[in-house]
Amino acid sequence: MTTTSPFVDDLIRDRRTKRGFLDRPVSIDTVKEILSAAKYAPSSSNSQPWRCYVLTGETRQRITASAVEAYRASPESLAPEYPFFPQPLHEPYITRFNSFRGMLGDAQGCCRTDKEGRRRDVERQFLFFDAPVGIIFTMDRRLEWASFLCYGCFLQNIMLAAKGRGLDTCPQQIWALQHQLLRAELNLPEDQMIVAGMSLGWADNSLPENQMSIGKLQLEEFTTFLS
Ligand SMILES: Cc1cc2nc3c(=O)[nH]c(=O)nc-3n(C[C@H](O)[C@H](O)[C@H](O)COP(=O)(O)O)c2cc1C
């Protein structure tokens, strides 16, 4: 029998993406604690490719307002700095994608063909779902795929360190669509690319979209045991 740490397992299981936050502040010291813990993430040859921009207060207000404005002005002109999914998407991912989008749409009260509902959802994304803290993550674009793996470890550490403090998160690659705006606002050098954003705050668990029970694969569906 191996000894396990149920606390860590619980944190991993209980972390779920939240898409609506309370109007309750998060202290900057707490954000510093979370990022200081997350920095112990493993990375290829200790390369630590992460760079974080923590947006709060007036800066957060200004950037979110500009992001919504840019989206409203020309939604189709916003393109990410790296592809999110292959086009066309193939199975089994189409089924999983549709099931997730359907569940989220039901929770938000809109269907897949509801363009107005989709627009509202994207605007909420660019408002960090009202979370008091928004974080933008960048990386040197000259790095390769391995650095995205490292980044994933770092992002998960942030989400778990937040959860351990009773806070919740939404990782948001959608912020990569706003690279032009963010480049100007954050004064980013050309070699830095936008990897993702993240909403961080106290989840409003009264919202249906924060009560979704997203299914996960069974162990045997993604693991082959060879002995
Ligand atoms: C790299 C990454 C990017 C994501 N980007 C977004 C995003 O832009 N907007 C969003 O609402 N959710 C985003 N998510 C959250 C996923 O939709 C969510 O993790 C997935 O549906 C599973 O739900 P769970 O996190 O509650 O287990 C992202 C997740 C990851 C790991």
The ligand as an ORCA input file, in Angstrom:
! r2SCAN-3c Opt
* xyz 0 1
  C      -4.546     25.651    -21.806
  C      -5.992     25.883    -21.484
  C      -6.659     26.926    -22.090
  C      -8.005     27.181    -21.786
  N      -8.614     28.271    -22.342
  C      -9.881     28.581    -21.972
  C     -10.480     29.776    -22.449
  O      -9.914     30.544    -23.218
  N     -11.719     30.065    -21.999
  C     -12.394     29.245    -21.131
  O     -13.532     29.573    -20.763
  N     -11.851     28.097    -20.678
  C     -10.613     27.757    -21.061
  N     -10.008     26.632    -20.559
  C     -10.735     25.783    -19.607
  C     -11.230     24.488    -20.242
  O     -12.378     24.727    -21.020
  C     -11.525     23.494    -19.103
  O     -10.320     23.193    -18.448
  C     -12.150     22.197    -19.602
  O     -13.403     22.426    -20.162
  C     -12.272     21.161    -18.480
  O     -12.982     21.698    -17.385
  P     -12.355     21.735    -15.927
  O     -11.181     22.672    -15.970
  O     -13.445     22.286    -15.044
  O     -11.936     20.356    -15.563
  C      -8.691     26.339    -20.866
  C      -7.995     25.281    -20.288
  C      -6.677     25.055    -20.574
  C      -5.937     23.931    -19.895
*
